[in-house]
Amino acid sequence: MSFRFYTNLISRASRNLAGGIFVAGMLLIGFGFLIWVLRELFAILFAILFCAVGVGCLIVGVKIFLAQRKFDKMSRGDSDGYRKNVHIHIEEDHNI
């Protein structure tokens, strides 16, 4: 009589895990080989990606600098920095 420390459920789960790890390993080997064979294509793709991300960073940086300049104008008391075409009207009620 053999005594098992695990059930069929654990056996199936470990087989599925082993299969998933095997497939992931095969995919990684395939991607590695593909990158090795087509290294110039991937270099061009990554160069394009880095340039696009760099342009995005530049745009965000300029937006932040412009917003900071606007906030500096507000803190100096220059009302033209944030109150364009704004007029404050106070109604006086003399019936009190």
Backbone as ProteinMPNN parsed JSONL, in Angstrom:
{"seq_chain_A": "MSFRFYTNLISRASRNLAGGIFVAGMLLIGFGFLIWVLRELFAILFAILFCAVGVGCLIVGVKIFLAQRKFDKMSRGDSDGYRKNVHIHIEEDHNI", "coords_chain_A": {"N_chain_A": [[0.832, -1.169, 0.0], [0.636, 2.114, -0.967], [1.413, 5.303, 0.231], [0.226, 8.507, -0.283], [1.221, 11.89, -0.255], [-0.066, 13.939, -1.432], [-2.887, 15.064, -3.356], [-4.912, 14.278, -6.285], [-5.628, 16.74, -7.319], [-3.554, 18.492, -6.609], [-1.547, 17.286, -8.086], [-2.439, 17.682, -10.728], [-2.363, 20.474, -10.778], [0.381, 20.973, -10.447], [1.339, 19.812, -12.813], [0.129, 21.506, -14.72], [1.38, 23.915, -14.023], [4.057, 23.247, -14.6], [3.818, 22.86, -17.352], [3.102, 25.473, -18.158], [5.43, 26.885, -17.409], [7.262, 25.627, -19.103], [6.277, 26.402, -21.657], [6.574, 29.186, -21.441], [9.366, 29.332, -21.245], [10.098, 28.338, -23.781], [8.999, 30.364, -25.396], [10.539, 32.572, -24.545], [13.098, 31.75, -25.399], [12.604, 31.696, -28.143], [11.984, 34.432, -28.657], [14.426, 35.56, -27.903], [16.158, 34.435, -29.822], [14.992, 35.509, -32.129], [15.453, 38.258, -31.734], [18.239, 38.215, -31.804], [18.708, 37.464, -34.47], [17.378, 39.486, -35.925], [18.588, 41.933, -35.154], [19.229, 44.524, -36.074], [16.788, 45.537, -36.985], [15.337, 45.596, -34.583], [16.927, 47.39, -33.198], [16.436, 49.746, -34.606], [13.683, 49.994, -34.125], [13.666, 50.345, -31.308], [15.141, 52.7, -31.181], [13.392, 54.5, -32.422], [11.289, 54.336, -30.589], [12.537, 55.37, -28.226], [13.098, 57.972, -29.109], [10.493, 58.968, -29.497], [9.479, 58.848, -26.881], [11.263, 60.625, -25.701], [10.562, 63.046, -26.993], [7.978, 63.308, -25.983], [8.607, 63.677, -23.254], [9.946, 66.136, -23.423], [7.847, 67.825, -24.216], [6.107, 67.648, -22.014], [7.8, 68.706, -20.052], [8.104, 71.376, -20.978], [5.457, 72.255, -20.723], [5.187, 72.146, -17.934], [7.101, 74.053, -17.137], [5.931, 76.364, -18.254], [3.519, 76.476, -16.817], [4.559, 76.842, -14.256], [5.707, 79.355, -14.544], [3.419, 80.879, -14.881], [2.242, 80.523, -12.355], [4.181, 81.778, -10.801], [3.816, 84.445, -11.582], [1.288, 84.849, -10.502], [1.833, 84.682, -7.759], [3.412, 86.919, -7.311], [1.689, 88.987, -7.27], [0.832, 90.109, -9.564], [-1.85, 90.822, -11.337], [-2.496, 90.417, -13.957], [-1.592, 87.974, -14.79], [-3.331, 85.847, -14.288], [-5.926, 86.805, -14.35], [-7.443, 87.535, -16.757], [-9.65, 89.492, -18.52], [-11.452, 89.635, -16.393], [-13.689, 91.104, -14.237], [-14.497, 92.581, -11.186], [-17.43, 93.173, -9.573], [-19.05, 95.039, -7.125], [-21.935, 95.104, -5.38], [-23.63, 97.631, -3.783], [-25.501, 97.819, -0.928], [-27.587, 99.985, 0.443], [-29.701, 99.936, 2.22], [-29.555, 99.025, 4.764]], "CA_chain_A": [[0.0, 0.0, 0.0], [1.435, 3.337, -1.052], [0.818, 6.439, 0.912], [0.504, 9.735, -1.029], [1.124, 13.116, 0.517], [-0.792, 14.936, -2.213], [-4.065, 14.541, -4.035], [-4.916, 14.453, -7.733], [-5.738, 18.163, -7.598], [-2.203, 19.049, -6.549], [-0.81, 16.709, -9.205], [-2.846, 18.404, -11.949], [-1.888, 21.853, -10.688], [1.821, 20.994, -10.702], [1.533, 19.544, -14.248], [-0.214, 22.737, -15.437], [2.45, 24.864, -13.754], [5.227, 22.817, -15.371], [3.529, 23.156, -18.763], [3.191, 26.918, -18.346], [6.837, 27.269, -17.347], [7.886, 25.132, -20.333], [5.865, 27.266, -22.772], [7.223, 30.483, -21.242], [10.774, 29.153, -21.608], [10.197, 28.233, -25.238], [8.753, 31.697, -25.948], [11.713, 33.406, -24.277], [14.161, 31.318, -26.31], [12.223, 32.156, -29.482], [12.16, 35.878, -28.737], [15.866, 35.828, -27.864], [16.713, 34.094, -31.14], [14.472, 36.49, -33.08], [16.181, 39.509, -31.512], [19.604, 38.005, -32.267], [18.704, 37.435, -35.927], [16.897, 40.754, -36.454], [19.042, 42.959, -34.208], [19.179, 45.86, -36.667], [15.388, 45.962, -36.977], [14.97, 45.929, -33.21], [17.648, 48.614, -32.828], [15.696, 50.855, -35.203], [12.418, 50.131, -33.397], [13.932, 50.93, -29.999], [15.554, 54.089, -31.383], [12.157, 55.255, -32.66], [10.567, 54.38, -29.311], [13.214, 56.297, -27.334], [12.899, 59.339, -29.615], [9.107, 59.357, -29.222], [9.374, 59.093, -25.443], [12.009, 61.851, -25.447], [9.735, 64.176, -27.423], [6.914, 63.426, -24.986], [9.181, 64.274, -22.044], [10.189, 67.541, -23.698], [6.561, 68.526, -24.227], [5.636, 67.733, -20.63], [8.676, 69.643, -19.358], [7.753, 72.737, -21.382], [4.17, 72.57, -20.096], [5.412, 72.39, -16.509], [7.767, 75.349, -17.025], [4.959, 77.427, -18.521], [2.601, 76.552, -15.678], [5.292, 77.422, -13.131], [5.838, 80.787, -14.826], [2.11, 81.464, -14.605], [2.072, 80.544, -10.9], [5.065, 82.816, -10.271], [3.149, 85.725, -11.809], [0.194, 84.936, -9.54], [2.345, 84.881, -6.408], [3.985, 88.255, -7.221], [0.622, 89.958, -7.173], [0.514, 90.619, -10.891], [-3.176, 90.279, -11.619], [-2.656, 90.104, -15.377], [-1.162, 86.611, -15.041], [-4.403, 84.866, -14.232], [-7.243, 87.436, -14.385], [-7.691, 88.202, -18.029], [-11.062, 89.769, -18.783], [-12.247, 89.41, -15.191], [-14.008, 92.346, -13.531], [-15.23, 92.306, -9.951], [-18.447, 94.194, -9.298], [-19.605, 94.953, -5.771], [-23.206, 95.823, -5.263], [-23.75, 98.255, -2.462], [-26.865, 97.82, -0.421], [-27.656, 101.066, 1.437], [-30.94, 99.833, 2.974], [-29.312, 98.358, 6.049]], "C_chain_A": [[0.89, 1.249, 0.0], [0.666, 4.487, -0.402], [1.224, 7.707, 0.166], [0.307, 10.948, -0.118], [0.328, 14.196, -0.209], [-1.963, 14.268, -2.928], [-3.92, 14.733, -5.54], [-4.967, 15.928, -8.107], [-4.366, 18.829, -7.592], [-1.365, 18.522, -7.714], [-1.151, 17.43, -10.507], [-2.338, 19.839, -11.943], [-0.387, 21.924, -10.978], [2.126, 20.681, -12.165], [1.209, 20.791, -15.068], [0.866, 23.8, -15.237], [3.696, 24.516, -14.56], [5.018, 23.101, -16.857], [3.622, 24.643, -19.058], [4.622, 27.416, -18.325], [7.574, 26.825, -18.602], [7.547, 26.026, -21.521], [6.514, 28.641, -22.65], [8.7, 30.411, -21.609], [10.97, 29.072, -23.108], [9.971, 29.59, -25.896], [9.948, 32.622, -25.73], [12.882, 33.037, -25.181], [13.862, 31.801, -27.728], [12.401, 33.649, -29.648], [13.639, 36.25, -28.717], [16.519, 35.543, -29.209], [16.259, 35.096, -32.198], [15.195, 37.827, -32.946], [17.616, 39.379, -32.006], [19.682, 38.052, -33.791], [18.355, 38.813, -36.502], [17.335, 41.927, -35.584], [18.984, 44.359, -34.791], [17.75, 46.403, -36.691], [14.967, 46.381, -35.577], [15.697, 47.183, -32.734], [16.918, 49.835, -33.382], [14.383, 51.082, -34.453], [12.629, 50.771, -32.033], [14.395, 52.375, -30.123], [14.335, 54.972, -31.624], [11.373, 55.413, -31.364], [11.206, 55.395, -28.358], [13.05, 57.739, -27.794], [11.483, 59.823, -29.319], [8.92, 59.667, -27.742], [10.123, 60.37, -25.067], [11.228, 63.09, -25.844], [8.588, 64.386, -26.434], [7.41, 64.057, -23.701], [9.457, 65.756, -22.239], [8.901, 68.349, -23.638], [6.036, 68.699, -22.804], [6.49, 68.716, -19.836], [8.35, 71.093, -19.693], [6.428, 73.151, -20.751], [4.339, 72.888, -18.615], [6.104, 73.734, -16.303], [6.801, 76.496, -17.263], [3.967, 77.582, -17.374], [3.293, 77.177, -14.478], [5.476, 78.921, -13.323], [4.54, 81.519, -14.532], [1.867, 81.555, -13.094], [2.981, 81.586, -10.255], [4.46, 84.195, -10.457], [2.016, 85.926, -10.795], [0.719, 85.259, -8.147], [2.977, 86.259, -6.233], [2.924, 89.336, -7.112], [0.278, 90.593, -8.502], [-0.809, 90.006, -11.32], [-3.379, 89.952, -13.088], [-2.297, 88.656, -15.68], [-2.294, 85.613, -15.073], [-5.787, 85.469, -14.319], [-7.434, 88.214, -15.68], [-9.193, 88.309, -18.227], [-11.96, 89.444, -17.587], [-12.434, 90.747, -14.495], [-14.842, 91.996, -12.314], [-16.158, 93.48, -9.689], [-18.996, 93.968, -7.896], [-20.869, 95.78, -5.737], [-23.336, 96.382, -3.853], [-25.224, 98.33, -2.093], [-26.951, 98.843, 0.714], [-28.906, 100.972, 2.321], [-30.734, 99.209, 4.352], [-29.52, 99.284, 7.202]], "O_chain_A": [[1.767, 1.412, 0.848], [-0.557, 4.593, -0.494], [2.414, 7.97, -0.009], [-0.636, 11.015, 0.672], [0.079, 15.261, 0.355], [-2.002, 13.046, -3.075], [-2.925, 15.285, -6.011], [-4.395, 16.321, -9.124], [-4.057, 19.635, -8.469], [-0.551, 19.262, -8.267], [-0.262, 17.751, -11.296], [-1.929, 20.361, -12.98], [0.068, 22.832, -11.675], [3.081, 21.23, -12.715], [1.932, 21.109, -16.012], [1.226, 24.505, -16.18], [4.324, 25.401, -15.14], [5.944, 23.535, -17.542], [4.159, 25.038, -20.093], [4.996, 28.271, -19.127], [8.42, 27.558, -19.115], [8.429, 26.372, -22.307], [6.957, 29.204, -23.651], [9.229, 31.338, -22.223], [11.901, 29.669, -23.649], [10.669, 29.937, -26.849], [10.325, 33.372, -26.63], [13.583, 33.92, -25.676], [14.76, 32.262, -28.433], [12.916, 34.098, -30.672], [14.06, 37.157, -29.436], [17.342, 36.327, -29.68], [17.042, 35.488, -33.063], [15.516, 38.458, -33.954], [18.161, 40.329, -32.568], [20.623, 38.62, -34.344], [18.979, 39.253, -37.467], [16.537, 42.822, -35.305], [18.711, 45.307, -34.056], [17.529, 47.589, -36.447], [14.311, 47.409, -35.405], [15.146, 47.957, -31.951], [16.799, 50.85, -32.695], [14.011, 52.222, -34.177], [11.86, 51.647, -31.636], [14.079, 53.197, -29.263], [14.255, 56.076, -31.086], [10.853, 56.49, -31.073], [10.499, 56.195, -27.746], [12.882, 58.636, -26.968], [11.296, 60.975, -28.929], [8.267, 60.65, -27.393], [9.666, 61.12, -24.204], [11.228, 64.082, -25.115], [8.266, 65.523, -26.089], [6.717, 64.886, -23.112], [9.231, 66.553, -21.329], [8.876, 69.441, -23.069], [5.573, 69.779, -22.437], [5.96, 69.481, -19.03], [8.322, 71.946, -18.806], [6.293, 74.284, -20.29], [3.698, 73.805, -18.101], [5.74, 74.481, -15.394], [6.844, 77.498, -16.55], [3.616, 78.702, -17.004], [2.681, 77.963, -13.754], [5.408, 79.679, -12.356], [4.545, 82.632, -14.005], [1.341, 82.559, -12.612], [2.597, 82.213, -9.267], [4.58, 85.039, -9.569], [1.811, 87.031, -10.294], [0.1, 86.041, -7.426], [3.074, 86.735, -5.102], [3.255, 90.499, -6.879], [-0.507, 91.54, -8.543], [-0.881, 88.816, -11.629], [-4.345, 89.273, -13.434], [-2.666, 88.152, -16.741], [-2.23, 84.629, -15.809], [-6.764, 84.72, -14.36], [-7.57, 89.438, -15.66], [-9.916, 87.319, -18.111], [-13.103, 89.023, -17.764], [-11.464, 91.443, -14.196], [-15.783, 91.206, -12.401], [-15.725, 94.629, -9.597], [-19.36, 92.85, -7.529], [-20.873, 96.977, -6.024], [-23.166, 95.668, -2.866], [-26.059, 98.833, -2.844], [-26.451, 98.602, 1.813], [-29.139, 101.882, 3.116], [-31.715, 98.901, 5.029], [-29.356, 98.882, 8.354]]}, "name": "protein", "num_of_chains": 1, "seq": "MSFRFYTNLISRASRNLAGGIFVAGMLLIGFGFLIWVLRELFAILFAILFCAVGVGCLIVGVKIFLAQRKFDKMSRGDSDGYRKNVHIHIEEDHNI"}
